[in-house]
């Protein structure tokens, strides 16, 4: 299983809209608005690395008003 946290920057005032959209994706376990360098953090769990990559590149990054993302993959075995 692939697991990661995606840190998201979005256009000012679009946080609630993007959080609502992210919550509709099956691979996204949790979504939270944040204060600081990033606006939103999303936790992704996918059965395969390929499914994970599709979620990030074809779903999260394609949302309108998403400006940038940073993906932090979880290290297995801890």
C-alpha positions in Angstrom: 0.0 0.0 0.0 1.2 3.5 -0.8 0.7 6.2 1.8 1.6 9.9 1.7 0.7 13.4 2.8 0.2 16.0 0.1 0.7 19.6 1.1 -1.3 22.0 -1.0 -1.1 25.7 -1.8 -4.2 27.2 -3.3 -5.6 30.6 -4.4 -6.7 32.9 -1.6 -10.2 32.1 -0.4 -10.5 28.8 -2.2 -9.6 26.5 0.7 -13.1 25.4 1.7 -14.0 24.6 -1.9 -10.8 22.5 -2.5 -11.2 20.7 0.8 -14.8 19.8 -0.1 -13.6 18.5 -3.5 -10.7 16.5 -2.0 -13.1 14.7 0.4 -14.9 13.2 -2.5 -11.9 11.2 -3.7 -11.8 7.6 -2.5 -8.0 7.5 -2.0 -8.0 10.5 0.3 -8.4 9.5 3.9 -8.3 12.9 5.7 -8.1 16.5 4.7 -7.3 19.5 6.9 -6.9 23.2 6.4 -3.7 24.5 7.9 -2.0 27.8 8.8 1.6 28.3 7.7 3.5 27.7 4.5 0.7 25.4 3.1 -3.0 25.9 3.0 -4.2 22.2 3.1 -2.8 18.8 4.0 -4.4 15.6 2.6 -3.5 12.0 3.6 -3.6 9.6 0.7 -3.8 5.8 0.9 -3.7 3.8 -2.3 -3.5 0.1 -3.0 -0.7 0.5 -5.6 2.0 3.1 -6.4 0.3 3.6 -9.8 -3.1 4.4 -8.2 -1.3 6.8 -5.8 0.4 8.6 -8.6 -2.9 8.9 -10.5 -4.6 10.4 -7.5 -1.9 13.1 -7.0 -1.3 14.0 -10.7 -4.7 13.5 -12.2 -7.0 14.5 -9.4 -5.3 16.7 -6.8 -3.1 18.7 -9.1 -5.8 19.1 -11.7 -8.3 20.8 -9.3 -8.9 24.4 -10.3 -7.3 27.0 -7.9 -4.6 24.6 -6.7 -1.4 26.5 -7.1 1.2 23.9 -6.0 1.7 20.7 -4.1 4.4 18.9 -2.2 4.2 15.2 -1.6 5.7 13.5 1.4 5.7 9.7 1.0 5.5 7.6 4.2 8.4 5.2 4.8 7.2 1.7 5.5 8.5 -0.4 8.3 8.3 2.1 11.2 
